[in-house]
């Protein structure tokens, strides 16, 4: 099992920001990959799927945003 950090492309400023928390995944990518690419043709874990529903505050603009699609959310392996 590997540990992943999640990043997303911010619709407010266009930069990539980390999301809070980490995920333990058995079937995640070995390199940084969007969840769209990592789970193409496979079932996505529910915890990862739910990331679209969360709003985040952009640290640059201070405005709320949420990732719009699977190609704007990235898994980055940090251990395992």
Protein Blocks (a to p, Z undefined) as FASTA:
>chain_A
ZZdddddddfklopacddedddddfkbcfbdcdfklmmgoiacdfklmmmmmpccddfkl
opacddfbfklcccddfbZZ
